Amino acid sequence: TGNETFYEQFIVYGKINAAIQSQLFEITANATEQKLAQAAKANEERYEQIAEKAVLLKREGKERDALRVMENEAMVHAKIITDQLRELQKLRANQIQDAFEIVLANQAKAQWVGLLFAGGALAVGCCIGLYTARSIQRPLTNLTEASREIAAGNFGKKIVVSSEDEIGQLSGAFNSMSEQLQKTLSNLQDLNDR
């Protein structure tokens, strides 16, 4: 009949609820969750006892007593269990929200660290570029000044060779040319003086 189906559903609901609580109890992480899960489990056990009591009363033909037990006791415990599960769900949702906020904060920090590293790399690159440009410019400036002195008649002008790269080789060739010009001029003056 309809009442027997109701009682059977009542028992099935209790078993499903017990299975859900059992799973929740296994995955609880902190003391607050465990305490809440334990309370829900204790209420579930009490709910099952009340449901069994109602079923026994029904089998004994005491249908009104069975309904009274279900209304007065079982439904109260079912509400308590539901409230406890909602509280546990709310606690989990808050934990997820907190974890999400931590992830967002860490992401923002990582972006700033990335920007700082990029800025540092840019600064180092600029310093290396300036150093390289000056290491090329200084010898070329010295060559230009020495060329002007030779053009002004100071043929013995020498340049300090500070490297063996192409600019150093050019400086060495310039010194050789200046020395050769000095010798040639000296030979011409000696010939002219004779």
BAMAR-494774 format. One line per 2 residues: number of its first residue (from 1); their letters; for each residue x, y, z of N, C-alpha, C. Coordinates in Angstrom, 3 decimals. Layout:
# residues N
NUM> a> X,Y,Z,X,Y,Z,X,Y,Z ~ ... $
# end
This chain:
# residues 194
1> tg> 0.837,-1.193,0.000,0.000,0.000,0.000,0.876,1.247,0.000 ~ 0.195,2.414,0.020,0.903,3.688,-0.037,1.781,3.931,1.180 $
3> ne> 1.275,3.509,2.383,2.060,3.724,3.595,3.321,2.863,3.608 ~ 3.204,1.627,3.130,4.384,0.762,3.088,5.444,1.340,2.161 $
5> tf> 5.006,1.898,1.025,5.940,2.532,0.101,6.597,3.727,0.785 ~ 5.817,4.477,1.532,6.351,5.628,2.242,7.425,5.187,3.233 $
7> ye> 7.123,4.116,3.987,8.095,3.613,4.962,9.356,3.115,4.262 ~ 9.178,2.429,3.154,10.338,1.927,2.396,11.185,3.091,1.884 $
9> qf> 10.519,4.145,1.386,11.256,5.314,0.916,11.983,5.984,2.074 ~ 11.350,5.981,3.215,11.934,6.549,4.419,13.255,5.834,4.751 $
11> iv> 13.238,4.513,4.664,14.432,3.702,4.931,15.493,3.946,3.842 ~ 15.070,3.969,2.599,16.003,4.191,1.491,16.671,5.554,1.633 $
13> yg> 15.868,6.581,1.967,16.419,7.917,2.174,17.505,7.877,3.248 ~ 17.221,7.174,4.329,18.201,7.067,5.409,19.487,6.415,4.941 $
15> ki> 19.386,5.366,4.126,20.592,4.677,3.634,21.389,5.566,2.672 ~ 20.684,6.281,1.804,21.366,7.187,0.862,22.070,8.294,1.632 $
17> na> 21.350,8.851,2.602,21.924,9.914,3.418,23.156,9.404,4.174 ~ 23.081,8.191,4.685,24.212,7.597,5.405,25.409,7.429,4.472 $
19> ai> 25.167,7.003,3.240,26.263,6.832,2.272,26.921,8.167,1.953 ~ 26.115,9.210,1.765,26.658,10.543,1.478,27.485,11.031,2.660 $
21> qs> 26.959,10.873,3.849,27.681,11.320,5.033,28.977,10.531,5.218 ~ 28.927,9.256,4.923,30.129,8.435,5.036,31.218,8.952,4.105 $
23> ql> 30.839,9.296,2.885,31.818,9.850,1.942,32.330,11.196,2.425 ~ 31.435,12.044,2.911,31.869,13.346,3.429,32.803,13.176,4.619 $
25> fe> 32.494,12.220,5.474,33.322,11.990,6.647,34.739,11.566,6.252 ~ 34.852,10.787,5.188,36.161,10.306,4.738,37.023,11.424,4.166 $
27> it> 36.407,12.452,3.558,37.205,13.480,2.897,37.307,14.775,3.703 ~ 36.901,14.752,4.962,37.020,15.958,5.768,38.486,16.250,6.027 $
29> an> 38.809,17.539,5.985,40.212,17.934,6.047,40.624,18.485,7.401 ~ 39.817,19.326,8.015,40.249,19.955,9.254,39.344,19.560,10.414 $
31> at> 39.691,20.044,11.600,38.978,19.651,12.817,37.519,20.111,12.792 ~ 37.262,21.306,12.279,35.891,21.813,12.222,35.040,20.924,11.335 $
33> eq> 35.569,20.555,10.171,34.833,19.678,9.262,34.606,18.312,9.900 ~ 35.624,17.779,10.552,35.486,16.464,11.174,34.436,16.489,12.277 $
35> kl> 34.439,17.553,13.069,33.460,17.668,14.152,32.049,17.732,13.579 ~ 31.888,18.521,12.528,30.583,18.654,11.880,30.152,17.332,11.255 $
37> aq> 31.069,16.644,10.611,30.752,15.357,9.982,30.402,14.306,11.047 ~ 31.122,14.329,12.160,30.834,13.371,13.231,29.448,13.624,13.819 $
39> aa> 29.100,14.898,13.996,27.776,15.225,14.520,26.695,14.758,13.542 ~ 26.920,14.987,12.249,25.951,14.550,11.240,25.844,13.025,11.238 $
41> ka> 26.971,12.357,11.404,26.954,10.889,11.415,26.190,10.373,12.643 ~ 26.404,11.016,13.796,25.690,10.602,15.017,24.183,10.827,14.843 $
43> ne> 23.813,11.949,14.242,22.387,12.208,13.991,21.824,11.219,12.982 ~ 22.640,10.836,12.012,22.191,9.854,11.015,21.933,8.511,11.685 $
45> er> 22.804,8.127,12.600,22.605,6.859,13.314,21.314,6.919,14.140 ~ 21.088,8.053,14.773,19.853,8.220,15.554,18.637,8.182,14.624 $
47> ye> 18.769,8.799,13.452,17.694,8.809,12.458,17.370,7.381,12.027 ~ 18.407,6.578,11.792,18.183,5.186,11.379,17.468,4.397,12.474 $
49> qi> 17.845,4.639,13.743,17.182,3.965,14.854,15.700,4.345,14.909 ~ 15.416,5.618,14.706,14.018,6.088,14.728,13.244,5.471,13.564 $
51> ae> 13.882,5.423,12.376,13.218,4.842,11.206,12.914,3.367,11.445 ~ 13.862,2.649,12.030,13.641,1.231,12.322,12.510,1.064,13.337 $
53> ka> 12.483,1.966,14.306,11.412,1.929,15.319,10.051,2.138,14.646 ~ 9.984,3.098,13.707,8.729,3.376,12.996,8.310,2.177,12.156 $
55> vl> 9.265,1.526,11.497,8.952,0.357,10.674,8.450,-0.781,11.566 ~ 9.087,-0.994,12.707,8.635,-2.047,13.630,7.211,-1.762,14.131 $
57> lk> 6.953,-0.500,14.472,5.602,-0.145,14.917,4.582,-0.410,13.812 ~ 4.936,-0.098,12.594,4.047,-0.323,11.453,3.771,-1.807,11.291 $
59> re> 4.822,-2.623,11.413,4.654,-4.087,11.267,3.789,-4.666,12.386 ~ 3.864,-4.025,13.548,3.047,-4.485,14.673,1.603,-4.002,14.558 $
61> gk> 1.333,-3.238,13.508,-0.024,-2.753,13.300,-0.292,-1.426,13.998 ~ 0.710,-0.812,14.531,0.557,0.467,15.237,0.943,1.599,14.281 $
63> er> 0.121,1.749,13.276,0.415,2.706,12.212,0.426,4.147,12.716 ~ -0.536,4.481,13.591,-0.571,5.850,14.125,0.678,6.144,14.943 $
65> da> 1.101,5.196,15.746,2.327,5.393,16.530,3.532,5.540,15.602 ~ 3.561,4.758,14.538,4.666,4.826,13.565,4.705,6.203,12.908 $
67> lr> 3.530,6.719,12.514,3.471,8.043,11.892,3.897,9.130,12.875 ~ 3.467,8.987,14.129,3.836,9.960,15.151,5.357,9.964,15.361 $
69> vm> 5.955,8.781,15.402,7.419,8.674,15.560,8.115,9.351,14.386 ~ 7.600,9.093,13.192,8.231,9.694,12.003,8.090,11.209,12.026 $
71> en> 6.903,11.705,12.374,6.668,13.149,12.371,7.436,13.842,13.487 ~ 7.374,13.287,14.684,7.936,13.959,15.852,9.445,13.771,16.002 $
73> ea> 9.931,12.623,15.620,11.348,12.353,15.868,12.177,12.309,14.580 ~ 11.754,11.497,13.625,12.562,11.281,12.418,12.710,12.555,11.595 $
75> mv> 11.629,13.297,11.429,11.697,14.493,10.603,12.585,15.559,11.259 ~ 12.557,15.611,12.591,13.433,16.555,13.302,14.892,16.208,13.038 $
77> ha> 15.225,14.939,13.144,16.609,14.532,12.901,16.985,14.692,11.431 ~ 16.038,14.453,10.556,16.325,14.651,9.124,16.653,16.115,8.849 $
79> ki> 15.914,17.028,9.496,16.191,18.456,9.321,17.550,18.815,9.910 ~ 17.851,18.275,11.081,19.152,18.545,11.705,20.279,18.058,10.796 $
81> it> 20.133,16.856,10.260,21.151,16.295,9.364,21.300,17.173,8.128 ~ 20.174,17.571,7.556,20.206,18.431,6.363,20.909,19.748,6.678 $
83> dq> 20.602,20.336,7.827,21.247,21.593,8.230,22.749,21.409,8.418 ~ 23.128,20.293,9.029,24.547,20.031,9.238,25.277,19.839,7.902 $
85> lr> 24.639,19.131,6.990,25.256,18.949,5.670,25.360,20.277,4.919 ~ 24.359,21.121,5.070,24.426,22.450,4.436,25.561,23.269,5.035 $
87> el> 25.707,23.175,6.352,26.787,23.910,7.011,28.150,23.405,6.535 ~ 28.260,22.097,6.403,29.504,21.519,5.887,29.750,21.968,4.447 $
89> qk> 28.694,21.990,3.659,28.811,22.455,2.270,29.231,23.924,2.233 ~ 28.642,24.735,3.106,28.986,26.156,3.172,30.449,26.327,3.591 $
91> lr> 30.879,25.528,4.550,32.269,25.575,4.994,33.211,25.234,3.847 ~ 32.871,24.186,3.094,33.682,23.795,1.936,33.701,24.901,0.876 $
93> an> 32.554,25.516,0.627,32.471,26.595,-0.366,33.356,27.766,0.058 ~ 33.340,28.082,1.359,34.210,29.159,1.861,35.678,28.801,1.700 $
95> qi> 36.018,27.545,1.954,37.411,27.111,1.787,37.836,27.214,0.324 ~ 36.946,26.829,-0.565,37.255,26.922,-1.998,37.431,28.385,-2.384 $
97> qd> 36.557,29.255,-1.884,36.658,30.688,-2.179,37.975,31.245,-1.643 ~ 38.349,30.862,-0.424,39.614,31.316,0.154,40.798,30.844,-0.684 $
99> af> 40.750,29.588,-1.101,41.839,29.053,-1.935,41.908,29.791,-3.268 ~ 40.758,30.097,-3.834,40.714,30.834,-5.101,41.321,32.223,-4.934 $
101> ei> 41.005,32.889,-3.826,41.569,34.218,-3.566,43.081,34.148,-3.379 ~ 43.554,33.097,-2.745,45.001,32.918,-2.586,45.656,32.720,-3.944 $
103> vl> 45.026,31.931,-4.793,45.561,31.709,-6.143,45.629,33.030,-6.909 ~ 44.571,33.829,-6.821,44.563,35.128,-7.509,45.652,36.048,-6.969 $
105> an> 45.830,36.055,-5.647,46.876,36.895,-5.048,48.259,36.434,-5.509 ~ 48.469,35.119,-5.540,49.757,34.596,-5.996,49.986,34.888,-7.471 $
107> qa> 48.914,34.863,-8.244,49.036,35.184,-9.662,49.468,36.639,-9.829 ~ 48.885,37.537,-9.052,49.259,38.955,-9.121,50.721,39.141,-8.715 $
109> ka> 51.142,38.423,-7.669,52.551,38.504,-7.248,53.469,37.989,-8.344 ~ 53.079,36.901,-8.966,53.899,36.331,-10.044,54.007,37.304,-11.213 $
111> qw> 52.933,38.016,-11.503,52.989,39.006,-12.579,53.962,40.122,-12.228 ~ 53.930,40.591,-10.982,54.857,41.645,-10.572,56.299,41.147,-10.613 $
113> vg> 56.512,39.937,-10.156,57.870,39.378,-10.204,58.334,39.272,-11.655 ~ 57.444,38.836,-12.540,57.785,38.756,-13.962,58.136,40.119,-14.531 $
115> ll> 57.340,41.120,-14.167,57.634,42.481,-14.635,58.964,42.983,-14.091 ~ 59.242,42.679,-12.824,60.527,43.094,-12.241,61.699,42.421,-12.956 $
117> fa> 61.559,41.129,-13.232,62.626,40.433,-13.953,62.790,40.991,-15.362 ~ 61.682,41.268,-16.023,61.759,41.838,-17.367,62.426,43.210,-17.323 $
119> gg> 62.050,44.024,-16.336,62.680,45.341,-16.174,64.161,45.215,-15.875 ~ 64.504,44.256,-15.021,65.925,44.022,-14.708,66.703,43.570,-15.933 $
121> al> 66.086,42.677,-16.705,66.758,42.210,-17.928,66.931,43.354,-18.919 ~ 65.932,44.234,-18.998,66.031,45.395,-19.885,67.149,46.323,-19.427 $
123> av> 67.238,46.554,-18.117,68.295,47.419,-17.578,69.677,46.818,-17.842 ~ 69.817,45.521,-17.610,71.105,44.856,-17.872,71.440,44.932,-19.362 $
125> gc> 70.435,44.721,-20.214,70.657,44.810,-21.665,71.102,46.205,-22.080 ~ 70.475,47.224,-21.503,70.870,48.604,-21.807,72.301,48.875,-21.351 $
127> ci> 72.654,48.400,-20.158,74.026,48.594,-19.653,75.041,47.907,-20.571 ~ 74.735,46.692,-20.974,75.648,45.975,-21.879,75.753,46.706,-23.213 $
129> gl> 74.625,47.207,-23.710,74.627,47.964,-24.965,75.462,49.225,-24.857 ~ 75.310,49.965,-23.750,76.110,51.180,-23.547,77.594,50.857,-23.449 $
131> yt> 77.914,49.814,-22.707,79.323,49.425,-22.576,79.908,49.052,-23.940 ~ 79.162,48.270,-24.709,79.629,47.860,-26.037,79.790,49.073,-26.954 $
133> ar> 78.806,49.970,-26.930,78.890,51.166,-27.776,80.087,52.023,-27.395 ~ 80.341,52.199,-26.111,81.496,52.996,-25.673,82.816,52.309,-25.988 $
135> si> 82.814,50.972,-25.893,84.069,50.272,-26.208,84.405,50.383,-27.696 ~ 83.419,50.627,-28.522,83.666,50.851,-29.958,83.927,52.335,-30.214 $
137> qr> 83.175,53.207,-29.557,83.274,54.640,-29.800,84.615,55.216,-29.354 ~ 85.115,54.827,-28.198,86.349,55.403,-27.650,87.538,55.219,-28.601 $
139> pl> 87.802,53.992,-29.074,88.936,53.853,-29.997,88.719,54.607,-31.323 ~ 87.461,54.644,-31.803,87.194,55.380,-33.042,87.404,56.883,-32.839 $
141> tn> 87.026,57.389,-31.671,87.269,58.804,-31.364,88.765,59.086,-31.317 ~ 89.512,58.156,-30.694,90.982,58.316,-30.644,91.572,58.315,-32.051 $
143> lt> 91.072,57.431,-32.918,91.548,57.389,-34.303,91.228,58.687,-35.039 ~ 90.049,59.209,-34.814,89.644,60.463,-35.462,90.540,61.610,-35.020 $
145> ea> 90.808,61.699,-33.723,91.682,62.766,-33.208,93.103,62.622,-33.747 ~ 93.588,61.390,-33.802,94.945,61.167,-34.321,95.008,61.521,-35.805 $
147> sr> 93.957,61.217,-36.556,93.908,61.563,-37.979,93.968,63.073,-38.156 ~ 93.283,63.794,-37.302,93.307,65.263,-37.373,94.708,65.795,-37.072 $
149> ei> 95.378,65.191,-36.099,96.740,65.644,-35.766,97.694,65.379,-36.928 ~ 97.532,64.224,-37.571,98.386,63.919,-38.727,98.084,64.910,-39.855 $
151> aa> 96.795,65.222,-40.026,96.421,66.204,-41.052,97.006,67.566,-40.727 ~ 97.230,67.847,-39.441,97.817,69.115,-39.029,99.334,69.088,-39.093 $
153> gn> 99.910,67.948,-39.392,101.353,67.861,-39.559,102.089,67.112,-38.476 ~ 101.437,66.599,-37.489,102.072,65.828,-36.426,102.072,64.364,-36.841 $
155> fg> 103.080,63.980,-37.643,103.104,62.641,-38.227,103.545,61.548,-37.259 ~ 104.032,61.896,-36.126,104.492,60.888,-35.160,103.428,60.485,-34.148 $
157> kk> 102.242,60.887,-34.365,101.157,60.590,-33.411,100.897,59.092,-33.364 ~ 100.873,58.547,-32.136,100.593,57.113,-31.930,99.309,56.959,-31.115 $
159> iv> 98.622,55.839,-31.344,97.393,55.508,-30.624,97.673,54.285,-29.758 ~ 97.150,54.303,-28.535,97.286,53.149,-27.641,96.338,52.055,-28.137 $
161> vs> 96.901,50.872,-28.429,96.092,49.727,-28.881,95.676,48.941,-27.648 ~ 94.351,48.892,-27.388,93.861,48.245,-26.165,93.160,46.919,-26.431 $
163> se> 93.018,46.545,-27.693,92.360,45.274,-27.987,92.935,44.689,-29.270 ~ 92.583,43.436,-29.503,93.074,42.774,-30.706,91.954,42.536,-31.719 $
165> de> 90.804,43.167,-31.497,89.704,43.011,-32.447,89.949,43.886,-33.673 ~ 88.955,44.058,-34.505,89.100,44.821,-35.738,89.523,46.255,-35.473 $
167> ig> 88.983,46.859,-34.438,89.355,48.242,-34.111,90.797,48.287,-33.621 ~ 91.204,47.292,-32.856,92.603,47.211,-32.413,93.552,47.047,-33.604 $
169> ql> 93.145,46.217,-34.573,93.965,46.027,-35.776,94.041,47.319,-36.582 ~ 92.914,48.038,-36.684,92.903,49.324,-37.387,93.812,50.326,-36.685 $
171> sg> 93.782,50.329,-35.350,94.661,51.228,-34.586,96.122,50.880,-34.827 ~ 96.415,49.588,-34.851,97.799,49.162,-35.127,98.239,49.576,-36.523 $
173> af> 97.355,49.397,-37.515,97.680,49.814,-38.892,97.859,51.329,-38.956 ~ 97.039,52.069,-38.201,97.166,53.520,-38.172,98.528,53.918,-37.591 $
175> ns> 98.954,53.253,-36.515,100.256,53.534,-35.912,101.386,53.239,-36.893 ~ 101.267,52.117,-37.626,102.287,51.781,-38.629,102.330,52.846,-39.722 $
177> ms> 101.163,53.285,-40.179,101.099,54.314,-41.205,101.722,55.611,-40.698 ~ 101.405,55.972,-39.473,101.949,57.200,-38.892,103.467,57.108,-38.784 $
179> eq> 103.961,55.943,-38.372,105.412,55.727,-38.250,106.086,55.801,-39.625 ~ 105.437,55.190,-40.624,105.975,55.215,-41.985,105.988,56.639,-42.538 $
181> lq> 104.914,57.369,-42.263,104.871,58.763,-42.711,105.980,59.568,-42.042 ~ 106.188,59.320,-40.747,107.250,60.019,-40.004,108.604,59.694,-40.618 $
183> kt> 108.866,58.411,-40.936,110.146,58.007,-41.539,110.304,58.631,-42.923 ~ 109.218,58.586,-43.707,109.276,59.132,-45.059,109.551,60.631,-45.010 $
185> ls> 108.904,61.332,-44.128,109.137,62.774,-43.986,110.549,63.055,-43.515 ~ 111.017,62.238,-42.590,112.372,62.408,-42.081,113.389,62.173,-43.186 $
187> nl> 113.145,61.122,-44.021,114.054,60.840,-45.153,114.016,61.982,-46.161 ~ 112.823,62.520,-46.387,112.698,63.641,-47.341,113.409,64.868,-46.825 $
189> qd> 113.369,65.106,-45.551,114.047,66.276,-44.982,115.548,66.061,-45.057 ~ 116.004,64.848,-44.791,117.436,64.552,-44.868,117.915,64.758,-46.310 $
191> ln> 117.163,64.341,-47.284,117.532,64.505,-48.678,117.488,65.991,-49.074 ~ 116.568,66.673,-48.540,116.430,68.082,-48.849,117.547,68.902,-48.198 $
193> dr> 118.012,68.487,-47.050,119.071,69.186,-46.318,120.434,68.924,-46.978 ~ 120.611,67.976,-47.720,121.882,67.667,-48.326,122.092,68.491,-49.489 $
# end
